[in-house]
Amino acid sequence: MKYTNLGRTDTKVSRICLGTMTYGQQNTEAEAYAQLDYAAGRGVNFFDTAELYPIPPKPDTRGLTEKYIGTWLKDRHDRDKLVIATKIVGRMDGANWFRPDGAPPRHTKADIDFAVERSLKALQTDYIDLYQLHWPDRPREVFGFHSFRDFGIDDMIPFEDTLEALARHVDKGNIRHLGLSNESAWGTMRYLALSEQNGWPRMASIQNVYSMVSRRFDYDLAEIAMRENIGLLAYSPLAQGFLTGKYRNGARPEGARNTLFGRMERYEGGDAEKAIAACEDLAHDLGITPVQFALKFVDSRAFTTATIIGATTMEQLAENIDAFDLDWTEEMDKAAHKFHVKYRSPCP
């Protein structure tokens, strides 16, 4: 297992981060323990969750993922060697079940205070290694959009209020490091500027979608990641399973997320199907599996701090971790570039 620093911090994280959003929905508590134990045994020390999980979000399952990780952590004696990341939800209009007062979640001081304490309790830990803003508070499209829509720019919690509230929890020792998720270039630079101006903790990482078919990060955030040392934690590197080939030609395998829940519009519109099939064929032409090609591509990017993998079976988990043993070659890199020039990130 290879390790790297989380942003400008001295915290070392494995290049593989285990995502856990299926725990409590597709995976039982026992299955979650098995996955966590196996990953830790392979050298993974980085685990990502969220107060929202499992996905899809529902009032009766919310928080189960953190709870399962918490009971797993309680029985371990190496908490100081593990890096636990969680997230506070962003603006979520209509979600009257998420906060005790029935108000929609926002990035206010009150919401942050409540969410941090609830996550600490669920995770059964004294501190959270990486606390992330799951998506922005301001009104904007976040997941899977192709063009900007003007939702208005005034209705948002000031960045200063959010960052100051988070800084207080860092000062208290509740949080070690801060991170962003599903954030834009503008939002990222605003947070970094405010940290510098006010002496507040700076964002150490940004967790955004990134894969062979979702490469908007390359166009602006990649330079920020490199110059500001705010590394990418890449989620959905397998495009929610589409880059494994299991959904090819409209297939819907039993137990697969798209079969159970849908919610895969990002990977089903426009030229997505054609590009995904071409990516699978390209991997075979290179003499490797589609999983190896997709995961090692993300790992090979200079701005990637960790690639977030997820699985519902132990076989999938083992295959994902094994893929990182592949040596990324110049031939693979040229093939990936040629593919991108032709298909241009069809699944944003």
CORNORUR-V543734 format. One record per residue. N is the residue number from 0. RES is the residue in three letters. PHI is phi as a letter, one per 40 degrees, with the letter a starting at -180 (* if undefined). PSI is psi in radians with two decimals (none if undefined). D_CENTER is the distance of its C-alpha to the mean C-alpha in Angstrom with 1 decimal. Layout:
BEGIN
n,res,phi,psi,d_center
N,RES,PHI,PSI,D_CENTER
N,RES,PHI,PSI,D_CENTER
END
This chain:
BEGIN
n,res,phi,psi,d_center
0,MET,*,2.40,19.6
1,LYS,b,2.62,18.9
2,TYR,b,2.71,17.6
3,THR,a,2.85,17.0
4,ASN,c,2.51,17.1
5,LEU,c,1.80,14.2
6,GLY,f,-2.35,15.5
7,ARG,c,0.17,19.1
8,THR,c,3.00,19.0
9,ASP,c,0.20,20.8
10,THR,c,2.16,18.0
11,LYS,c,2.23,17.5
12,VAL,b,2.57,14.3
13,SER,c,2.60,14.4
14,ARG,c,-0.32,13.2
15,ILE,b,2.26,11.6
16,CYS,b,2.30,8.9
17,LEU,c,2.03,9.5
18,GLY,c,2.60,7.3
19,THR,b,0.32,9.8
20,MET,c,-0.13,9.7
21,THR,c,-0.20,13.0
22,TYR,c,2.11,14.9
23,GLY,h,-0.15,17.7
24,GLN,b,-1.17,17.8
25,GLN,c,-0.43,18.0
26,ASN,b,2.37,18.3
27,THR,c,3.01,21.0
28,GLU,c,-0.73,21.0
29,ALA,c,-0.71,23.0
30,GLU,c,-0.64,20.7
31,ALA,c,-0.80,17.7
32,TYR,d,-0.74,20.1
33,ALA,c,-0.75,21.0
34,GLN,c,-0.82,17.5
35,LEU,c,-0.76,16.8
36,ASP,c,-0.77,20.3
37,TYR,c,-0.81,20.0
38,ALA,c,-0.79,16.9
39,ALA,c,-0.67,18.5
40,GLY,c,-0.42,21.7
41,ARG,c,0.02,20.2
42,GLY,h,0.00,19.2
43,VAL,c,2.19,15.5
44,ASN,b,0.09,15.4
45,PHE,b,2.13,11.7
46,PHE,b,2.29,10.2
47,ASP,b,2.32,7.2
48,THR,a,-2.89,8.4
49,ALA,a,2.68,9.5
50,GLU,c,-0.40,13.1
51,LEU,c,-0.50,12.6
52,TYR,c,2.67,11.9
53,PRO,c,2.93,13.2
54,ILE,b,2.41,12.6
55,PRO,c,2.60,14.9
56,PRO,c,2.32,15.6
57,LYS,a,2.58,19.2
58,PRO,d,-0.62,21.5
59,ASP,c,-0.17,22.7
60,THR,b,-0.24,19.5
61,ARG,d,2.30,17.4
62,GLY,g,-0.18,16.8
63,LEU,c,-0.61,17.7
64,THR,c,-0.85,14.5
65,GLU,c,-0.66,15.0
66,LYS,c,-0.79,18.6
67,TYR,c,-0.76,18.4
68,ILE,c,-0.65,16.5
69,GLY,c,-0.76,19.1
70,THR,c,-0.55,22.0
71,TRP,c,-0.78,20.7
72,LEU,c,-0.65,20.5
73,LYS,d,-0.58,23.9
74,ASP,c,0.05,25.6
75,ARG,b,2.76,24.3
76,HIS,b,0.26,26.1
77,ASP,b,0.56,23.5
78,ARG,d,-0.64,21.3
79,ASP,c,-0.26,22.0
80,LYS,c,-0.08,20.6
81,LEU,b,2.57,17.2
82,VAL,b,1.92,14.2
83,ILE,b,2.14,12.7
84,ALA,b,2.38,9.7
85,THR,b,3.14,9.7
86,LYS,a,2.62,9.6
87,ILE,c,2.38,12.6
88,VAL,c,2.75,12.7
89,GLY,c,-2.83,14.0
90,ARG,d,2.20,17.3
91,MET,a,1.31,18.0
92,ASP,c,2.38,21.6
93,GLY,g,-0.16,23.5
94,ALA,c,1.27,21.4
95,ASN,c,0.02,24.5
96,TRP,b,0.01,23.4
97,PHE,c,-0.53,20.5
98,ARG,b,2.65,22.7
99,PRO,d,-0.56,26.2
100,ASP,c,0.01,28.1
101,GLY,g,0.04,26.8
102,ALA,c,2.61,25.6
103,PRO,c,2.47,22.5
104,PRO,c,2.44,19.6
105,ARG,a,3.10,19.6
106,HIS,c,0.84,18.7
107,THR,c,2.89,22.2
108,LYS,d,-0.75,23.5
109,ALA,c,-0.76,24.5
110,ASP,c,-0.72,21.2
111,ILE,c,-0.79,19.4
112,ASP,d,-0.80,22.2
113,PHE,c,-0.83,22.0
114,ALA,c,-0.71,18.3
115,VAL,c,-0.84,18.3
116,GLU,c,-0.67,21.4
117,ARG,c,-0.70,20.3
118,SER,c,-0.70,17.1
119,LEU,d,-0.74,19.4
120,LYS,c,-0.79,21.8
121,ALA,c,-0.70,19.6
122,LEU,c,-0.14,18.1
123,GLN,f,0.86,21.7
124,THR,b,2.75,21.0
125,ASP,c,-0.26,22.7
126,TYR,a,2.68,19.7
127,ILE,b,2.20,15.9
128,ASP,c,-0.73,14.9
129,LEU,b,2.04,12.0
130,TYR,b,2.13,12.0
131,GLN,b,2.58,9.7
132,LEU,c,1.93,10.9
133,HIS,d,-0.72,8.6
134,TRP,a,2.88,10.6
135,PRO,c,2.72,14.1
136,ASP,c,-0.54,17.3
137,ARG,c,2.70,19.4
138,PRO,c,1.96,20.4
139,ARG,a,2.76,18.8
140,GLU,c,2.43,17.2
141,VAL,b,-0.81,13.4
142,PHE,b,2.03,12.5
143,GLY,g,0.77,14.6
144,PHE,b,2.68,17.5
145,HIS,b,-0.46,20.0
146,SER,a,2.71,22.2
147,PHE,c,2.41,22.3
148,ARG,b,2.40,24.0
149,ASP,c,1.84,25.8
150,PHE,c,0.06,25.0
151,GLY,g,2.61,26.9
152,ILE,b,-0.04,25.8
153,ASP,c,-0.50,27.6
154,ASP,c,1.50,25.9
155,MET,a,2.61,23.1
156,ILE,c,2.25,22.9
157,PRO,d,2.41,23.9
158,PHE,d,-0.65,21.4
159,GLU,d,-0.74,24.0
160,ASP,c,-0.75,24.1
161,THR,c,-0.85,20.4
162,LEU,c,-0.63,20.2
163,GLU,c,-0.70,23.5
164,ALA,c,-0.71,22.5
165,LEU,c,-0.69,19.5
166,ALA,c,-0.62,21.9
167,ARG,c,-0.63,24.3
168,HIS,c,-0.54,21.9
169,VAL,c,-0.76,21.3
170,ASP,c,-0.64,25.1
171,LYS,c,-0.29,25.6
172,GLY,g,0.05,23.5
173,ASN,c,-0.55,21.1
174,ILE,b,2.42,18.2
175,ARG,c,-0.80,18.2
176,HIS,b,2.75,15.6
177,LEU,b,2.63,13.8
178,GLY,a,2.86,10.7
179,LEU,b,2.91,9.7
180,SER,a,2.44,7.0
181,ASN,f,0.68,8.4
182,GLU,b,2.75,11.4
183,SER,c,3.03,14.5
184,ALA,c,-0.75,16.7
185,TRP,c,-0.83,19.2
186,GLY,c,-0.71,17.1
187,THR,c,-0.83,15.7
188,MET,c,-0.57,19.3
189,ARG,c,-0.80,20.7
190,TYR,c,-0.73,18.7
191,LEU,c,-0.69,19.8
192,ALA,c,-0.73,23.3
193,LEU,c,-0.65,23.7
194,SER,c,-0.75,22.7
195,GLU,c,-0.71,25.3
196,GLN,c,-0.60,27.9
197,ASN,b,-0.01,27.7
198,GLY,g,0.43,26.8
199,TRP,c,2.80,23.6
200,PRO,d,2.45,20.7
201,ARG,c,2.73,18.6
202,MET,c,2.27,14.9
203,ALA,c,-0.38,13.8
204,SER,a,2.91,10.5
205,ILE,b,2.15,8.4
206,GLN,b,1.77,4.7
207,ASN,b,2.83,6.0
208,VAL,c,2.44,7.0
209,TYR,a,2.23,9.4
210,SER,a,3.14,12.0
211,MET,d,-0.46,15.8
212,VAL,b,0.10,16.1
213,SER,b,1.51,13.5
214,ARG,b,0.52,14.6
215,ARG,d,-0.47,15.1
216,PHE,d,-0.56,13.4
217,ASP,c,-0.51,16.5
218,TYR,c,-0.43,18.9
219,ASP,a,-0.82,18.4
220,LEU,c,-0.45,15.2
221,ALA,c,-0.74,15.9
222,GLU,c,-0.69,19.2
223,ILE,c,-0.77,17.8
224,ALA,d,-0.75,15.4
225,MET,c,-0.83,18.4
226,ARG,c,-0.56,21.1
227,GLU,b,-0.06,19.4
228,ASN,f,0.91,17.5
229,ILE,b,1.52,14.2
230,GLY,c,2.63,12.1
231,LEU,c,2.26,9.1
232,LEU,b,1.74,6.0
233,ALA,c,2.07,5.8
234,TYR,b,2.77,4.1
235,SER,f,0.83,7.3
236,PRO,c,-0.37,9.6
237,LEU,b,0.29,12.2
238,ALA,f,0.90,12.1
239,GLN,f,0.57,11.7
240,GLY,g,-0.21,14.6
241,PHE,c,-0.58,16.8
242,LEU,c,0.01,17.0
243,THR,c,-0.31,18.5
244,GLY,g,-0.04,21.5
245,LYS,c,-0.32,21.7
246,TYR,b,0.17,21.9
247,ARG,c,2.48,24.4
248,ASN,f,0.58,27.5
249,GLY,g,0.19,26.2
250,ALA,c,2.55,25.9
251,ARG,b,1.45,24.4
252,PRO,c,2.54,24.2
253,GLU,c,2.30,24.9
254,GLY,g,-0.14,22.0
255,ALA,c,2.67,19.3
256,ARG,c,-0.74,16.8
257,ASN,c,-0.55,18.5
258,THR,c,-0.71,21.8
259,LEU,c,-0.75,21.0
260,PHE,b,-0.32,19.2
261,GLY,g,-2.34,19.1
262,ARG,g,0.56,16.7
263,MET,b,0.51,16.1
264,GLU,d,-0.55,18.0
265,ARG,d,-0.53,15.7
266,TYR,b,0.25,16.9
267,GLU,b,-0.04,20.4
268,GLY,b,2.88,22.1
269,GLY,f,-2.25,24.4
270,ASP,c,0.24,24.3
271,ALA,d,-0.88,21.1
272,GLU,c,-0.75,23.1
273,LYS,c,-0.76,25.4
274,ALA,c,-0.73,22.7
275,ILE,c,-0.73,20.7
276,ALA,c,-0.70,24.1
277,ALA,c,-0.62,25.1
278,CYS,c,-0.73,22.1
279,GLU,c,-0.78,23.0
280,ASP,c,-0.67,26.6
281,LEU,c,-0.72,25.8
282,ALA,d,-0.79,24.2
283,HIS,c,-0.67,27.3
284,ASP,c,-0.54,29.5
285,LEU,c,-0.09,28.0
286,GLY,g,0.39,28.8
287,ILE,b,2.97,25.3
288,THR,c,2.73,23.2
289,PRO,d,-0.62,20.6
290,VAL,c,-0.77,17.9
291,GLN,c,-0.82,19.2
292,PHE,c,-0.84,19.4
293,ALA,c,-0.82,15.9
294,LEU,c,-0.72,14.1
295,LYS,c,-0.51,16.6
296,PHE,d,-0.87,16.6
297,VAL,c,-0.76,13.0
298,ASP,c,-0.51,14.0
299,SER,c,-0.20,17.2
300,ARG,c,2.40,16.1
301,ALA,c,-0.44,17.6
302,PHE,c,-0.01,14.8
303,THR,c,2.15,12.0
304,THR,c,-0.77,11.7
305,ALA,a,2.61,9.6
306,THR,b,2.18,8.4
307,ILE,c,2.03,6.1
308,ILE,b,2.73,8.9
309,GLY,a,2.69,10.1
310,ALA,a,2.72,13.7
311,THR,b,-0.26,16.4
312,THR,b,2.74,19.2
313,MET,c,-0.56,20.2
314,GLU,c,-0.76,21.4
315,GLN,c,-0.73,18.1
316,LEU,c,-0.78,16.5
317,ALA,c,-0.76,19.4
318,GLU,c,-0.71,19.4
319,ASN,c,-0.82,15.8
320,ILE,c,-0.70,16.5
321,ASP,c,-0.55,19.9
322,ALA,c,-0.47,18.7
323,PHE,c,-0.14,17.8
324,ASP,c,-0.22,21.5
325,LEU,c,2.45,22.4
326,ASP,c,2.12,24.0
327,TRP,c,2.16,22.7
328,THR,b,2.90,26.0
329,GLU,c,-0.63,27.4
330,GLU,c,-0.77,28.3
331,MET,c,-0.71,24.8
332,ASP,c,-0.76,23.7
333,LYS,c,-0.67,26.6
334,ALA,c,-0.72,25.8
335,ALA,c,-0.70,22.2
336,HIS,c,-0.79,23.6
337,LYS,c,-0.69,26.4
338,PHE,c,-0.79,24.1
339,HIS,c,-0.69,22.0
340,VAL,d,-0.63,25.3
341,LYS,c,-0.72,26.5
342,TYR,b,-0.31,23.6
343,ARG,f,1.05,21.8
344,SER,f,1.17,18.3
345,PRO,c,-0.16,19.5
346,CYS,b,1.24,16.2
347,PRO,c,none,14.6
END
